Amino acid sequence: MIGRRAFLGGAGLAAIAVVGFDPLGARWVTEAEAATRPSFAGVPELDGELVVDEAARKAVATDLGNIAHHEPSAVLRPRSARDIATMIRFCREHRIPVSPRGQAHTTLGQGLSAGLVIENRHLSRIHTLGPRVAEVDAGIHWMDLAKAAFARSPRLTPPVLTGYTGLTVGGTLSVGGVGGIVGGLRTGLQVDHVRELEVVTGAGDIERCSRHHKSDLFHAVLGGLGQCGVITKAAIDLVPAKERARTYVLGYDDTAAFVRDLRTLIERPGVDHVYAEFVAPGSSPTYKVHATVFYDPPGKPHDASVVGDLSARPEIQDTGYLDYVFSIDATIDELRETVNWDRLVKPWFDVWVPGSAIEDYLVDIMATLTPRDIGPYGAGLIYPQRRAHARNPYPRLPEPDGSAWAFVLDINTVSSTTDPGPGFVEEMLRRNDRLIARTRERHGGVLYPIGSVRYTARDWRQHYGEMWPAFRAAKRRYDPGNVLTPGPGIFGDG
């Protein structure tokens, strides 16, 4: 593969080399233009590709939400951390903003950039897979790591997996990584199971860091929304995996009964994972709890120990472990085939709610929801997290409230068509504005920053609270040119 090369879209068109950047014109210079622009700065040699064709730039101009659109001036398809470091140094010199991109599963343009987008998915190797730790590239999908770990003998698994596993390791570690399908009850977030990282800082340095070496960088990158560095490799914990999964699905129309049984299930020793769904009032059941036990045959879970003394009767589903882990991926794949899922508009709302407040919070927000707030292809979701296991400082959880738990609540709104009308997005963004204000002021909740909430720099300072000075210091130390990941607007004041 030839470095510094861009390809025009379309069959039979010749490749055109990108040889530099014109600081005065703020544009990349092709080989054909070089003679007329003698003052351009030459682009360094790369192992991968720097592409500027329209098709490549349009492909990374939006994210899962299809709300924000920013076409970058160039796209880096790296083959090495050195490529990323080289281009970050170049972009810092020329004041070009840089955003890393995994699967772009944020919904309000958090990973978009008018400058350079780094497609980390091109770094996708499993380097080592041991009995306790895997070292992987940041662009590998959790699904691929889960498959490879499970294929070992004995079987292994990451201790925390998001509900949708077609996400990159670097992407979820930059946000936090909630245990949507595995983890949460006796584990922390995905960021709590990282041994070591390779990071390219905003200064263009390649660094190894851990809890014991350059710990300020390590913590600032895990859950740091790409502000201080680009994750290129991660050493991640592995744990033994069971062969099968038995899930108990219980339905409720009454909020009090639902919360009471939810609290019972997350404390039961034999239960390995719990999450819940909800819909707007008027549909039955309004809530569903999914409680799962992992096991190895010939043994089986003792059903009465799991769901005895609850107020709902369960439906029981028994599957292989990987079938269970990939169940949401299968649902999304079906939506891709049937309703053009990737192009639907998704103004999501995602927050942490204190454990003591979850019932009051549900009573409060459910009174405001209509079927339009979720949509025919959306979902309301609740994920419990035992606070003691969430140890990293930057995925912000609510202030301690005496409860052992906190809950992620998602209103994953999805439009019914790819063109929901000119008022839909603004209607839902205003709803999210109202909901985040109620969440913070009435219930002590905190943003989980993958959704569509319009935060200002002042909001971000409030979000990080007592950690703001340390986070700002890490930003100044590791991204002194303030070029990394401008999308969230956290350090918009420089």
C-alpha positions in Angstrom: 0.0 0.0 0.0 1.4 3.4 -1.0 1.4 6.1 1.6 0.2 9.7 1.1 -2.3 8.5 -1.5 -5.9 9.4 -2.2 -8.2 7.6 -4.5 -11.0 9.2 -6.5 -14.3 7.3 -6.3 -15.5 5.4 -9.4 -14.1 2.6 -11.5 -11.2 3.2 -13.7 -10.1 6.6 -12.3 -6.5 7.1 -11.6 -5.1 7.5 -8.1 -4.0 11.0 -7.1 -1.2 11.4 -4.6 -1.7 13.8 -1.7 1.7 15.5 -1.2 1.0 18.3 1.3 -1.1 20.9 3.0 -1.5 24.6 2.1 -1.8 26.5 5.4 -2.9 29.7 3.7 -5.6 28.1 1.6 -6.4 25.6 4.4 -6.6 22.7 2.0 -4.7 19.5 1.1 -2.5 19.7 -2.0 -2.5 16.9 -4.6 0.4 16.0 -6.8 -1.3 17.7 -9.8 -1.6 21.0 -7.9 1.9 21.0 -6.3 3.5 23.1 -9.1 1.0 25.9 -8.6 1.2 25.9 -4.8 5.0 26.1 -4.0 4.5 27.1 -0.4 2.7 23.9 0.8 3.9 21.8 3.7 4.8 18.3 2.6 2.9 15.4 4.2 5.2 12.8 5.9 5.6 9.3 4.6 2.9 6.9 6.0 2.5 3.1 6.3 -1.2 3.5 5.5 -3.3 6.0 3.4 -4.3 9.6 3.6 -7.4 10.0 1.5 -9.2 13.1 0.3 -11.7 11.8 -2.3 -15.3 12.8 -1.8 -16.6 9.3 -1.2 -14.1 8.7 1.6 -14.9 12.0 3.3 -18.7 11.6 2.9 -18.5 8.1 4.5 -17.3 9.6 7.8 -19.4 12.8 7.7 -22.0 11.7 10.2 -22.5 9.1 13.0 -25.2 6.8 14.2 -27.6 9.6 15.0 -27.7 11.1 11.5 -28.3 14.5 13.0 -24.9 16.2 12.9 -23.0 16.3 9.6 -19.4 17.5 9.2 -17.4 16.4 6.2 -13.6 16.2 7.0 -11.0 17.6 4.8 -9.1 14.3 4.9 -9.3 10.7 6.2 -6.4 8.7 7.6 -6.5 5.0 7.3 -3.6 4.0 9.5 -1.6 0.9 9.4 0.3 1.7 12.6 0.4 3.9 15.7 3.3 5.7 14.0 0.9 6.8 11.2 -1.4 8.4 13.8 1.4 10.0 15.7 2.9 11.4 12.5 -0.4 12.9 11.3 -1.3 14.3 14.8 2.0 16.2 14.9 1.4 17.4 11.4 -2.1 18.6 12.2 -1.0 20.2 15.4 1.6 22.2 13.5 -1.0 23.4 11.0 -3.9 23.8 13.5 -6.0 21.1 11.9 -8.5 19.5 14.2 -8.3 15.7 14.6 -11.0 13.1 15.6 -10.5 9.4 16.0 -13.4 7.2 14.7 -14.4 3.7 15.6 -17.9 2.7 14.6 -19.2 6.2 15.3 -22.0 5.1 17.6 -22.4 8.5 19.2 -25.5 10.4 18.0 -24.8 14.1 18.0 -21.5 14.4 16.1 -19.2 13.8 19.1 -16.5 12.2 16.8 -16.9 14.3 13.7 -14.4 16.9 12.5 -13.9 19.4 9.7 -10.2 18.5 9.8 -8.7 15.0 9.9 -10.7 11.9 10.8 -8.7 8.8 11.9 -10.4 5.6 11.0 -9.2 3.4 13.8 -11.1 0.4 12.4 -8.1 -0.2 10.1 -6.1 -1.2 13.2 -7.9 -4.5 14.0 -5.4 -7.2 15.1 -5.5 -9.4 18.2 -1.8 -9.4 19.2 -1.9 -11.8 22.1 -4.7 -13.9 23.7 -3.6 -15.4 27.0 -5.4 -17.1 29.8 -6.1 -13.8 31.7 -5.4 -10.9 29.3 -5.7 -10.1 25.6 -3.8 -7.3 23.9 -5.7 -6.0 20.9 -5.7 -3.0 18.5 -8.2 -0.3 19.3 -10.1 -0.9 16.0 -11.1 -4.5 16.7 -14.7 -5.2 17.4 -15.7 -6.6 20.8 -17.6 -9.3 18.9 -14.4 -10.5 17.3 -12.6 -10.5 20.6 -15.5 -12.4 22.2 -15.5 -15.0 19.5 -11.7 -15.5 19.7 -11.7 -15.8 23.5 -14.6 -18.2 23.5 -12.8 -20.4 21.0 -9.9 -21.0 23.4 -9.6 -24.0 25.6 -10.7 -23.4 28.3 -13.3 -20.9 27.1 -12.8 -17.2 28.0 -14.7 -14.0 27.7 -14.3 -10.3 28.4 -15.9 -9.6 31.8 -17.9 -6.7 30.4 -19.6 -6.6 27.0 -21.9 -3.8 25.7 -25.3 -4.8 24.4 -24.3 -4.3 20.8 -20.9 -5.9 20.3 -20.1 -4.6 16.8 -18.3 -1.6 18.5 -14.6 -1.0 18.6 -12.5 -1.5 21.7 -11.1 2.0 21.4 -14.5 3.6 21.0 -16.2 2.1 24.0 -13.1 2.6 26.2 -13.2 6.3 25.3 -16.7 6.6 26.7 -16.9 4.0 29.5 -18.4 0.8 28.2 -21.6 -0.2 30.1 -22.2 -3.9 30.7 -25.3 -4.1 28.4 -25.2 -7.9 27.9 -22.4 -9.1 30.2 -21.2 -7.5 33.4 -22.4 -4.8 35.8 -23.5 -6.8 38.8 -20.1 -8.0 39.9 -17.9 -6.1 37.5 -17.3 -2.5 36.7 -17.4 -0.9 33.3 -15.2 -1.9 30.4 -12.7 0.8 31.4 -12.3 -1.0 34.8 -10.8 -4.1 33.1 -8.0 -2.5 31.2 -4.4 -3.4 32.3 -2.4 -1.2 29.9 -2.9 1.1 26.9 -0.9 2.3 24.0 -1.9 5.9 23.3 -1.0 8.5 20.8 -1.3 11.9 22.6 -2.4 15.2 21.2 1.3 16.1 21.1 2.0 13.2 18.7 3.8 11.0 21.2 3.3 7.2 21.4 3.0 6.3 25.1 2.4 3.1 27.1 0.4 3.8 30.3 -1.3 1.9 33.1 -2.6 2.5 36.6 1.1 2.5 37.7 2.8 4.2 34.8 1.7 7.6 33.5 -1.5 7.0 35.4 -2.8 10.5 34.7 -2.8 9.8 31.0 -4.2 6.3 31.6 -7.2 7.7 33.5 -7.7 10.7 31.3 -8.0 8.5 28.2 -10.4 5.9 29.7 -13.7 7.6 29.5 -12.1 10.8 28.5 -14.0 11.2 25.2 -10.9 11.3 23.1 -9.7 14.6 24.6 -6.2 13.7 25.6 -5.1 10.9 23.3 -6.0 8.3 20.7 -6.1 4.7 22.0 -4.2 2.4 19.6 -3.9 -0.8 21.7 -5.4 -2.1 24.9 -4.5 -5.0 27.3 -7.9 -6.2 28.5 -8.9 -8.7 31.2 -10.3 -12.1 30.3 -12.3 -14.4 32.6 -13.7 -18.0 32.2 -16.8 -18.3 30.1 -19.7 -20.7 30.6 -21.2 -22.7 27.8 -24.8 -21.6 28.0 -27.1 -18.8 29.2 -30.6 -19.1 30.7 -32.6 -15.9 30.6 -35.8 -15.2 32.6 -38.0 -12.5 31.1 -40.6 -10.9 33.4 -43.2 -8.3 32.4 -44.7 -5.5 34.5 -47.2 -2.7 34.1 -46.7 -1.3 37.6 -43.5 0.8 38.3 -43.3 0.0 42.0 -43.5 -3.8 41.4 -41.0 -3.6 38.5 -38.5 -1.7 40.6 -39.0 -3.9 43.6 -38.3 -7.1 41.6 -35.4 -5.4 39.7 -33.7 -4.6 43.1 -34.3 -8.2 44.3 -32.8 -9.7 41.1 -29.6 -7.7 41.1 -28.8 -8.8 44.6 -29.4 -12.5 44.1 -26.1 -14.4 44.2 -26.9 -16.8 41.3 -27.8 -14.1 38.8 -25.0 -13.1 36.4 -26.6 -10.3 34.4 -29.7 -8.1 34.5 -31.1 -5.4 32.2 -34.6 -4.0 31.6 -36.6 -2.6 28.8 -39.4 0.0 28.9 -41.9 1.5 26.5 -44.2 4.5 26.7 -47.3 3.9 29.0 -50.2 2.4 27.1 -48.5 -0.7 25.9 -48.4 -3.9 28.0 -46.1 -4.8 29.5 -44.6 -1.4 30.1 -41.4 -2.9 31.6 -39.5 -6.2 31.0 -36.7 -7.5 33.1 -34.1 -9.9 31.6 -32.2 -11.8 34.3 -29.6 -14.2 33.0 -27.6 -17.1 34.6 -24.5 -18.6 32.8 -23.9 -22.3 33.3 -22.1 -25.4 32.0 -24.1 -28.6 31.3 -25.0 -31.1 32.6 -25.7 -28.7 35.5 -28.7 -26.3 35.2 -29.8 -23.2 37.0 -32.2 -23.7 39.9 -35.2 -21.6 38.6 -36.9 -21.1 41.9 -33.7 -19.6 43.3 -33.6 -17.1 40.6 -37.2 -16.0 40.2 -38.9 -17.3 43.3 -40.9 -14.8 45.4 -41.2 -12.3 42.5 -44.5 -10.6 41.4 -44.3 -11.7 37.8 -44.1 -15.1 36.1 -41.1 -15.6 33.8 -40.7 -16.7 30.3 -37.5 -18.8 30.1 -35.1 -18.7 27.2 -32.1 -21.1 27.0 -29.3 -20.4 24.5 -25.6 -20.9 23.9 -23.4 -18.3 25.5 -22.4 -16.6 22.2 -26.0 -16.7 20.9 -27.0 -14.8 24.0 -24.0 -12.3 23.8 -24.8 -11.5 20.1 -28.6 -11.4 20.5 -28.8 -7.6 20.1 -26.4 -7.6 17.2 -28.8 -10.1 15.5 -31.7 -7.7 16.1 -29.8 -4.7 14.6 -28.7 -6.8 11.6 -32.3 -7.6 10.9 -33.3 -3.9 11.1 -30.4 -3.1 8.7 -31.9 -5.5 6.2 -35.6 -4.4 6.7 -35.8 -0.7 7.6 -32.5 0.9 6.5 -31.4 1.1 10.2 -28.1 3.0 9.6 -29.9 5.9 7.9 -32.7 6.3 10.5 -32.5 9.4 12.8 -31.6 8.6 16.4 -31.7 11.5 18.9 -30.9 9.3 21.9 -31.0 10.3 25.6 -28.6 8.5 27.9 -28.0 9.2 31.6 -26.8 7.7 34.9 -29.4 7.8 37.7 -28.6 7.3 41.4 -29.7 4.0 42.8 -32.0 5.5 45.4 -33.8 7.6 42.8 -34.6 5.1 40.1 -38.3 4.6 41.1 -39.0 8.3 41.5 -37.2 9.0 38.2 -39.2 6.5 36.3 -42.5 7.9 37.7 -41.3 11.4 36.7 -40.2 10.7 33.1 -42.7 8.0 32.2 -45.5 10.6 32.6 -43.9 12.6 29.8 -43.2 9.8 27.3 -45.4 9.0 24.2 -44.8 6.3 21.6 -43.1 8.9 19.4 -40.4 9.4 22.0 -39.1 5.9 21.4 -40.4 5.1 17.9 -41.2 1.7 16.3 -37.6 0.7 16.1 -36.2 2.3 19.3 -35.9 1.0 22.9 -36.0 2.2 26.4 -33.3 0.5 28.4 -32.0 0.3 32.0 -28.7 -1.2 33.1 -27.7 -1.6 36.7 -24.1 -1.0 37.9 -22.7 -1.8 41.3 -20.9 1.4 42.2 -18.0 -0.3 44.1 -16.7 -1.8 40.9 -16.7 1.4 38.8 -13.3 2.8 39.8 -12.2 5.0 36.9 -12.7 8.8 37.5 -13.8 10.1 34.1 -16.9 8.1 33.2 -18.9 10.2 35.6 -21.4 8.5 37.9 -23.8 10.3 40.2 -22.7 11.5 43.5 -22.9 8.7 46.2 -26.4 8.5 47.6 -26.2 5.7 50.1 -27.2 3.1 47.5 -24.8 0.4 46.3 -26.1 0.9 42.8 -26.4 3.3 39.9 -28.5 2.8 36.7 -27.9 3.8 33.1 -31.2 4.8 31.5 -31.5 5.1 27.8 -34.3 6.5 25.7 -33.1 5.3 22.4 -35.4 7.2 20.1 -35.4 6.1 16.5 -37.4 7.7 13.7 -39.9 5.6 11.7 -38.4 6.7 8.4 -35.1 8.0 7.0 -36.8 11.4 6.5 -38.9 12.0 9.6 -39.7 15.7 8.7 -38.0 19.0 9.4 -39.3 19.3 13.0 -38.5 15.9 14.4 -34.9 16.5 15.3 -35.4 19.8 17.0 -38.5 18.5 18.8 -36.4 15.6 20.3 -33.4 17.7 21.0 -35.6 20.1 23.0 -37.1 17.1 24.8 -33.5 16.0 25.7 -32.8 19.5 26.9 -35.7 19.3 29.2 -35.0 15.8 30.4 -31.3 16.4 31.2 -32.3 19.5 33.3 -34.9 17.4 35.2 -32.4 14.6 35.6 -29.7 16.8 37.1 -31.8 19.1 39.2 -34.5 16.8 40.5 -32.8 13.5 40.7 -29.0 14.0 40.8 -28.4 12.2 37.5 -25.4 12.5 35.2 -25.0 12.4 31.5 -23.7 9.3 29.8 -22.2 11.1 26.8 -23.2 9.0 23.8 -26.6 10.6 23.2 -27.9 13.8 21.7 -27.7 16.4 24.5 -26.5 19.9 23.6 -23.9 20.6 26.3 -21.9 23.8 26.5 -18.4 24.2 28.0 -20.0 25.3 31.2 -22.2 22.2 31.3 -19.1 20.0 30.8 -17.4 21.7 33.8 -20.4 21.0 35.9 -20.5 17.4 34.6 -16.9 16.7 35.6 -17.3 18.5 39.0 -14.3 18.0 41.3 -12.4 16.1 38.5 -12.5 19.1 36.2 -9.1 20.7 37.3 -7.3 17.3 36.8 -9.0 16.7 33.5 -8.2 20.2 32.2 -4.6 19.8 33.4 -4.3 16.5 31.5 -5.8 18.1 28.4 -3.1 20.9 28.5 -0.3 18.4 29.2 -1.2 15.8 26.5 -3.0 17.9 23.9 -1.3 21.3 24.2 -2.5 22.4 20.7 -6.1 21.5 21.6 -6.6 19.6 18.3 -8.1 16.4 19.5 -11.9 15.6 19.3 -13.5 19.0 19.1 -17.0 17.5 18.6 -18.3 17.5 22.2 -17.1 21.1 22.8 -15.6 20.3 26.2 -12.6 22.6 25.9 -14.2 24.9 23.3 -12.8 27.9 25.2 -9.2 26.7 24.6 
